[in-house]
Amino acid sequence: MKEGARVYNNIQLTTNGVKVDKAFLLLANGQRVPDDNFVGFNGTVKMQIYIDSGWTVENGKVKLGASEKIIAENGDILVDEPDMFQKYADGLSVEDAKSMYLSAILEQKKDAPPTSVTVAFKIWDKMGTGFVEGTYQLFSR
């Protein structure tokens, strides 16, 4: 549920059975992305999300999937990752499943005009019906 969640950087969230505590964007150096989401397109932007509750726990493990799609201003799909958590087939600890991030790596050609991208993501429970999905936009300087 989104009620009571602290969501920054104009991240648009939809949830099912999962209670989000907080979501925000970080630069690779750990600094928060400004509220206007203007960043240099020359590195990594991470969406950090903290989950309060809602994942299915079995034998002390949570099994999650996570997808991310980055879409250019003109509609071109730049990145389409269907399940970035595949390598965690054995599951995550309950604590690890409460705090996670998804990274978007951005590169813009020198002297390119300002642009924007939309990042669409979904984190889902592979053992239940819970999920968190959403979008956010990033703007180049």
NORZIDA-V478176 format. One record per residue. N is the residue number from 1. RES is the residue in one letter. SS is DSSP state (H for helix, E for strand, C for the rest). OMEGA is omega in degrees with one decimal (* if undefined). D_FIRST is the distance of its C-alpha to the first C-alpha in Angstrom with 2 decimals. Layout:
{{N | RES | SS | OMEGA | D_FIRST} {N | RES | SS | OMEGA | D_FIRST}}
This chain:
{{1 | M | C | -179.6 | 0.00} {2 | K | C | -177.5 | 3.77} {3 | E | C | 178.5 | 5.63} {4 | G | C | -179.7 | 8.27} {5 | A | C | 174.6 | 7.92} {6 | R | E | -175.6 | 11.50} {7 | V | E | -175.0 | 12.02} {8 | Y | C | 175.2 | 15.74} {9 | N | C | 177.8 | 18.36} {10 | N | C | 174.6 | 16.85} {11 | I | C | 178.7 | 14.46} {12 | Q | E | -175.5 | 12.73} {13 | L | E | 167.6 | 9.37} {14 | T | E | -178.9 | 7.94} {15 | T | E | 172.4 | 5.67} {16 | N | E | 175.8 | 6.72} {17 | G | C | -178.0 | 6.48} {18 | V | C | 178.8 | 5.65} {19 | K | E | 178.6 | 4.43} {20 | V | E | 175.4 | 6.34} {21 | D | E | -175.0 | 9.12} {22 | K | E | 174.4 | 11.34} {23 | A | E | -179.1 | 12.74} {24 | F | E | -178.7 | 16.32} {25 | L | E | 178.9 | 19.60} {26 | L | E | 169.5 | 22.70} {27 | L | E | -178.7 | 26.29} {28 | A | C | -178.7 | 28.22} {29 | N | C | 177.9 | 29.90} {30 | G | C | 178.4 | 26.70} {31 | Q | C | 176.0 | 26.81} {32 | R | E | 172.1 | 23.82} {33 | V | C | 178.1 | 24.10} {34 | P | C | -177.1 | 25.13} {35 | D | C | -179.4 | 22.66} {36 | D | C | 177.3 | 24.74} {37 | N | C | 172.8 | 24.20} {38 | F | E | -178.1 | 27.99} {39 | V | E | 170.9 | 29.08} {40 | G | C | 179.5 | 32.24} {41 | F | C | -177.8 | 31.89} {42 | N | E | -179.9 | 33.71} {43 | G | E | -173.8 | 31.35} {44 | T | E | 170.1 | 27.91} {45 | V | E | -179.3 | 24.61} {46 | K | E | 169.0 | 21.74} {47 | M | E | 178.4 | 18.03} {48 | Q | E | 179.2 | 16.87} {49 | I | E | 177.5 | 13.32} {50 | Y | E | -178.6 | 12.38} {51 | I | E | 178.5 | 9.95} {52 | D | E | -176.7 | 9.64} {53 | S | E | 172.7 | 9.37} {54 | G | C | 178.7 | 9.05} {55 | W | C | 175.6 | 12.18} {56 | T | C | -180.0 | 15.22} {57 | V | C | 178.3 | 18.07} {58 | E | E | -177.6 | 21.63} {59 | N | C | 177.6 | 24.71} {60 | G | C | -177.8 | 22.85} {61 | K | E | 174.8 | 21.58} {62 | V | E | 179.1 | 18.47} {63 | K | C | -176.2 | 19.41} {64 | L | E | 168.9 | 17.48} {65 | G | E | 178.1 | 18.53} {66 | A | E | 177.4 | 18.10} {67 | S | E | 178.4 | 19.67} {68 | E | E | 177.1 | 20.68} {69 | K | E | 176.6 | 22.81} {70 | I | E | -173.4 | 24.66} {71 | I | E | 179.4 | 26.23} {72 | A | E | 178.8 | 29.20} {73 | E | C | -178.9 | 29.83} {74 | N | C | 178.5 | 32.31} {75 | G | C | 178.1 | 29.90} {76 | D | C | 176.1 | 31.36} {77 | I | E | -177.5 | 29.07} {78 | L | E | -179.9 | 29.93} {79 | V | E | 175.3 | 27.76} {80 | D | E | -178.8 | 26.15} {81 | E | E | -175.1 | 24.97} {82 | P | C | 177.7 | 23.67} {83 | D | C | -178.1 | 22.73} {84 | M | C | -178.5 | 23.26} {85 | F | C | -179.5 | 22.38} {86 | Q | H | -177.2 | 25.18} {87 | K | H | 178.1 | 27.28} {88 | Y | H | -176.6 | 24.92} {89 | A | C | 179.0 | 25.78} {90 | D | C | 177.9 | 26.37} {91 | G | C | 178.9 | 22.85} {92 | L | E | 172.4 | 21.49} {93 | S | E | 179.1 | 21.53} {94 | V | C | -179.8 | 18.41} {95 | E | C | 179.3 | 18.89} {96 | D | H | -179.0 | 19.39} {97 | A | H | 178.6 | 16.17} {98 | K | H | -178.4 | 14.26} {99 | S | E | -179.2 | 16.02} {100 | M | E | 176.0 | 17.18} {101 | Y | E | 173.8 | 18.50} {102 | L | E | -175.8 | 19.67} {103 | S | E | 170.3 | 22.98} {104 | A | E | 179.6 | 24.62} {105 | I | E | -173.4 | 28.38} {106 | L | E | 174.4 | 30.09} {107 | E | E | 177.5 | 33.80} {108 | Q | C | 178.9 | 35.64} {109 | K | C | 178.2 | 39.38} {110 | K | C | -179.9 | 41.45} {111 | D | C | 175.6 | 42.41} {112 | A | C | 179.6 | 39.80} {113 | P | C | 177.8 | 38.55} {114 | P | C | -178.0 | 35.13} {115 | T | C | 175.8 | 32.35} {116 | S | E | 172.8 | 28.61} {117 | V | E | 172.3 | 26.32} {118 | T | E | 177.2 | 22.88} {119 | V | E | 176.9 | 20.85} {120 | A | E | -176.9 | 18.49} {121 | F | E | 173.2 | 16.56} {122 | K | E | 172.2 | 14.58} {123 | I | E | -176.0 | 13.84} {124 | W | E | -179.8 | 13.82} {125 | D | E | -178.5 | 14.61} {126 | K | C | 178.9 | 18.28} {127 | M | C | -179.0 | 18.43} {128 | G | C | -175.4 | 15.43} {129 | T | C | -176.5 | 13.18} {130 | G | C | 173.9 | 10.13} {131 | F | E | 170.4 | 9.91} {132 | V | E | 176.1 | 8.94} {133 | E | E | 179.7 | 11.45} {134 | G | E | -180.0 | 12.91} {135 | T | E | 168.2 | 16.16} {136 | Y | E | 178.2 | 18.16} {137 | Q | E | 173.5 | 21.84} {138 | L | E | -178.0 | 24.60} {139 | F | E | 179.0 | 27.95} {140 | S | E | 179.3 | 31.27} {141 | R | C | * | 33.64}}
